[in-house]
Amino acid sequence: MNSTVNYIKEWQQALQLEILHLKKYGSTKYLVSNGHLLTSDGSFTYYFETSSSIKIPIGSIIRLEWGGIKQDGRVLSSEGKSIIIAFERSLGDLIGEAFLYHDPWELLEQLITRLDEIKRSKKKRLRIKRLMDPSMPQKHPVNEKQSSVKELYARSKFNPVTFVWGPPGTGKTYTLARTVANHYFQDKNILVLSHSNQAVDVLMAEISTFIKKKDRFHEGDVLRYGSQIGDSLAIHDDIVTGQLLGKHEPDLMKEKEQLAEEKRLLKQDLAGSFSKRDTNHLIELEKKLAKVLEKIRQKEMLLVKEAKIIGMTLAKAASDETVYQKEYDLIILDEASMAYVPQVAFAAALSKHIIVCGDFKQLPPIASARDSLVKLWLKEDIFHRAGVAQSVEEGELHPHLFLLKEQRRMHPEISAFTNRVVYNNFVGDHESVLTSRDSIRSAEPFANQAAALVDTSFSGEYCMTERTSHSRMNPWQLLLSFQLIHESYVGGARSIGYVAPYRAQANLMEKLLDDLYSQERQTADIIAATVHRFQGSERDVMIFDTVDSYPQNRAGMLLTGRESERLINVAITRTKGKFVHVCDTSFVNKHVYRSKTLRQLVDHQIQNGQMVARKDIGKWVKLQHPRLQWMHARKLDNLLADIDSSKQEIIVAVPDFKNLSEEWKLILMKRDPEVKLTIISGNRNPEIFTDYFICMPVSFSFIIIDGHVVWLGLPVESNNRVQPPFVAARLDSPIIAEEILSQFKKMNNLKERPNFRVFLFFYSINIP
C-alpha cells in the first residue's frame, strides 16, 4: 500500500507532466488580428481583435504564435471581440494576424501547490489516507427502512468518507441537496464542489429551494461563489455573490459597471483607429477598474467567511485562499467521476467528512499527456483508484458505497439495456417512468415506441475520414439523423439531442442545423455534439449516430475501446422518452466482438423488436423538409429538373466512372453547354466530355449542382454495397455541399481554371 506522501508525490508528477504537455501542445486556439502596440512602459501591451467573443480570465498566461515566433504573455483584458495582452518584450508596432493559445495549466500548478501544503499537515494526510483506502469499519446506524436522504445523512455524519453511486435519473441532486440542508439545520459548515459550473448551479439551486420551502433560509448563509453563473440560478439571486453585493454595495457595483461600459466603448473606438490619447485613457481605465475589482473581491471574501453553505467549482476552490484555508464539517463533491484523483484528494483534505458522488459507469476525467502516471491518476476516477468500483464488478457493493438504485428518467424500454448490461442489475426503474414518458413515446417518429434502431446496412459506403482531423463522418447517416430530428420536432418534441462519437460528424450536424433549422432552434432546445457535452444533461429525444460503416475496415476505438461502455452509456441515458440509434448493423456484426457494448446494444435492440429496416424508410419518413427530400433512386424526374435549371456547374462523384450506364451518359451530355462538368472518380470514361476530371478514389456516388444542391445515392448503379429499395436524398444546402467538396483536395483551385477540357490526376487516398 502506498503511503499518502508517495501518493502526493506521484500526483504532483502526473500534474506536472500534464502541464508540460499543455504548454507544448496547447489545443485551445484563437485567431487574433489587427494587433497594435498600446504601451511600452515596463512591459509591452498589445491590443488585438478577435473573430468571435472569447473569455479568458484576467491574469491568465497565453502563448502567441505568428510566423516562426512564439511568445508568452499575460491577459490584461478579455471581453467582446477584443483582448489586451502584456508581453515582456516588443513584438513590433503592428501584428496583422496571429494565433493565441490558452490552456488552464495555471489551475494545475495551483493544485500542485495545495498538495505541497497538504504534505505538511498530518491531519490532512490522514483524511486522504481514508479516501484512498476506505477499509475503516462503518459507524453509522443501519436501518433498512429509512429513505435515501436519511441513510445518506447518517452515513455522512458518522463516516469520514461516503461514496455515492448516482446512475442517471436516480435522484442524485434531490438526495444531495436534502442531505446538505439537514447538515445545515444542525449548524454545520458545508462546501459544495463540482467539476463544472453547471453542476454547482443545479445543486445550489435545489439546496436553496428546499431550505426556503422549510422556511429556514437566512440571507448570506447559502452562497454561490464564482464568476460564471448560469441561468438555473436566475431566480436564486439571493445566493449569488454578485447579486448580493449589488444589493448591499450598490455604489461599488455601479462604479464597476460604468467603468466596464466606458472601457467597452473606448475599445470599439480603438478598433477603428488608434490614438495616443485613447490608448492612455484605456490604460487609466484598466487601472481604475482593477482597483474597483479588488474592493469587490474584499467584500466577496467577507461573504465567503460568513456563509454556512458555499458552492463553487473544484478549480476555484484550489485557487482561492479564502476557501481552501477554511475548515469545513462536510464536503460535497458532485460529478466526482470526472474529477482528477488529486482534485478529489484536495477536497477531502478540507473537511472531517466528505461525500464523493458520481457515476463510474460514465465518462472518466480527461487528460492529454501520454504517460503511465497521467493514465493512472488523471485518466481514471476516484471510484476505481480507491477500489470501490472493483467491488461492483465482483457483484457486491463496497461497505462505504451508497447506491441510488431507482432511475426515474428513462422509459423502461430504454433503460432495460443499461440496467442489465451496464449497471449489472443493481439499478431498476421507479414505477412512475412507465407512464410519465408516454407522451414522448407516443409521438413521431416511431409512435408508441420508446427505442428504435434505424438500420443503414447496404445503403452505400458513406463513412469517410475528415481530411484534416481524420475524425470520421458519414453524410448518409447525417441526413437520416436530421430527418429524425425533423420528425421529432414536427411531432411536438422541443428537447432533442443528437450525439455522435466523432467530432467531425457532430460539427457537420451543427452546420446542417444552423443552415436548415435556425428558426426552429429559437423555440426548441436542439443540440448536436459529442458525448462529453451531454454528460449531466437530459433530453426528451436522443438520436445516437454511431457513424461507423463501410468502406472502413474496422470500428473506431471510440466505439470499441476501453472507454466505449461509458461513452455508449452516456449516449443512451440522456434520454427521457425516445432513443433512436442510427447504425449500420451489418458493419457492426462483422467488425465488433459480441463482448463489446455496441454489439450488445445492437443485439438487444434486434432481439426486442426495435429494429427499423432499410426497406421501411418510406413508412417512417412522413414529413419531408422543404430542403431535404427522400425518393426512389430510379425516379430521376427531380434530378433532371435540377440539371435543366443548372446555371454554372455540375460535379459528379462515382466510384466507377468507366462503367457508367448509357442512361447516365445521356443525362450528363444533355446539360446546357455553358454548365461545366467535373467528374471525381478513380478512373476515366473517354466517351464523356468533361471540363475537369479529378482522379481520386471515392466510395460513394454524389452529385452537387451549382454549389448548393446535393444528391446522395445517385447514380445508384455506381454505388457500392447497395441493395433494394434504392433510395436517394436531395439536400439544398451550400454549407454541406462545401463540406463534402472540401474532402477532395484542390477542388477550390479547380474553380479558378479556364473553361476547357482538362484531365487532372490527384493521387490521394481519402477513404482508407
Phi, psi and omega in degrees: 000130178294144171282159181299321179298319178295320175305310184298319179298317179294321178298317181295321177296316180297317179295321180294321177296321178293320178299314180299321178295315180295322179294324184275322185236036183312131190260342181275107188239136178234143174270126177238152184213174176053046181285130180232138174287123179267308181219156176226035182264095182087298173239170183252114186256129183237145175254133177231151171262150179237151183288335178218167181289126177234148179236110175240128183305139177300135182095351182292145176275132178233169174235132178251133180230130171208139188061231176255014185261138175232133181214130176279147178211177179235135183286128175260329182202138179208102173202155183062215182256045177206159181211143178243129186229140176255133178239158180277342179226163182286141176249011185098174182281325185229140174231111185296308184206139180206169175251135178250128180248134177217129173223143188283047181289341177299327179296324178289324176296321177296323178295321176301318178296318179298322179293325174300318180294324180294324179307326186274359182244114179297321180298316182288325177295323179295321178297321178290322178301317179294326178293314185281338179226075184281060182259003181292151181293151176291142180244350184280148176293140183259126177220105187294340184269353184283159182289168178299320181296314181294321180292318180293323177298316180294315179301313184287342178279322188257339183250142181293328181228129174232119174269132178244122176264110184242082175301161184304134174077013183263013175083032182299310182297317179302311184290315180297317182299317181287329175295315177300314182299319181294324174292321178297321178296340176265017176064038178265153174266126186232136175247122181257121184234155172202166179292326186238152176298321183299316180295321177297315180302312183298315182291319180293324177296319180291320177299311181300316180300315183293317180296320177295322179298326178276002178058040181233024182275131175234123182303132180100340179286324182251125188222124170265112188253128180146172185258336184259082182261132184268181184293337183295346178254015182300325181264009179236044183293349179279003175240359183265130185304313182299319180289322178295320177292324176298329179281318186262340179230060187297322182294318180296314181292325178294320178298320178299314181296320180295316179295319180296319179291320178297319179294320180299314181294321179293322178293330174296319178296320180296330179296331180275315180202149182255137174223155180298320182296313180296321180296314179296321179298319180297317179298319178297318178299318179299320180293316179297316181295322179299320179294318179295317180297325177292321176298318179297319179299319178298320178293321178297320180300322177295320178298317181296318182295329184269344184287152178260328176235118181240133178240134179194176177279160176301318181297318179296318181297322182283347183249356185244110185295334176300329182271307189283348176269358181267150178259138183238156175276331182208136172250134171250118177246104179269158181056036184296336181291345178258000182265148173295146178305316178299329176293318179296319179297318176303315180297317181297329182289347184274352190212160176290329184226143178221139170253118180255108188244136177177190179225106183284005172264002176252192191296140180276178176298158181248124174222158188254326186294145179257093181207150184297323179291321177295317178298320183291316191249343183243351181245009176223153188272169182295330180297320178285317184288337177268000177083005182286318181294326181298324178299321179295317179298334178272004175091012181229158174263130177301144181305330181257017176254121179255120184261129168270109198251005177240118180268140182238016183262305191269145169298144183305332177295334179272314185286344183305321181288308184292322178302318185276310189277315185275316186259012171051035178066014173286334184251139177232182182262137169287146185300337185292330187289344179295329182246334186291341180254013184299322183295325178286317182298324186281347183276166175284155359280161179058061182306140180064029178221122183274335181225138180216149176240106178274109186273127180253015181303140176057036173259352183135175181252084191256354185279120183230163177258131179300135194299323185264318184268341184066013173284148187276149172212160187214098185297330179293311179291333175299312182291322175299318180293321176298320178300321178295321176298316180297315179299321180294316182296312179296331178283358175114350182289136177236008177227097189229132177240138173243122183234135177226150180286345185245133183297323181300318180290317179297318178295322179296320177293321177302318180293320178295318178295318178300324183282312187262340191230029183296320180291315181298326182288346176286338181243007182215155178265092181239116185232138172243128184194173170280173189298323186302326182290336185272343182301130180093357180241178178212155180220151175298316182236132175236133176246118183253109180258111183280347170070311187305133179193184175288153012270012176303148182254007174202156175283147182291154181296333179298333182256350182229354184282192186299324183264008187296325179299317181295316181299312181293324178299315179297317181302320182282315192279005171283347195272140172267302190233346180210120179242120180241124183254119178259118193203144171271096185292329179295323178292315181297316181297329182273326191247359182237128180295152180298335182283347183279147185298321180298315179295320179296323178295314179299313180299318179299315183292322178293314181297333182261018174067030182262358186282135174251110187287164180303322182292346182270005184300325179292343180271319185270337174280099185250337189236090182290131175283144181305333183248006174220112179238146177248139183203169178291133186289347179273345180266107192255011184303314182293322177295315180300322178296320178296318180293319179297325183269000181296141183246334190235302192206142172238126178246125181238126176246126180221139177299324182227088182288333184297323184258030178295141185292160179298324180301317182286329175299316180295318180301315183288325182282341181273003179295165175301132182302336180282347182272122181286147178241124175244132178245134173243119182195166178278348178213162185259161173233104186294347181284344184249123177287127177232147174286319178223142174231127179247114181275092179218139177290131174234148185260347181218155180275142170204159178228135176235126185244124177054030172075007181218335178266121181246125173251123173252140178097002179234143352292132188295325183289346178266353181282146177269150173053056179234134176233156179300154357284142182277124185239140174238152178236135177246119181240132175256094183204104178298331181293312180290325176302315179294320180296319179294314181294331181295344179282352180249112189302144174067013177299319182296326179293329182298323186293345181265357182282156178294159187274082171210168187290124180225136172252118183247136181242107176247105181272102184213134179267112179265328181249110182289000000 
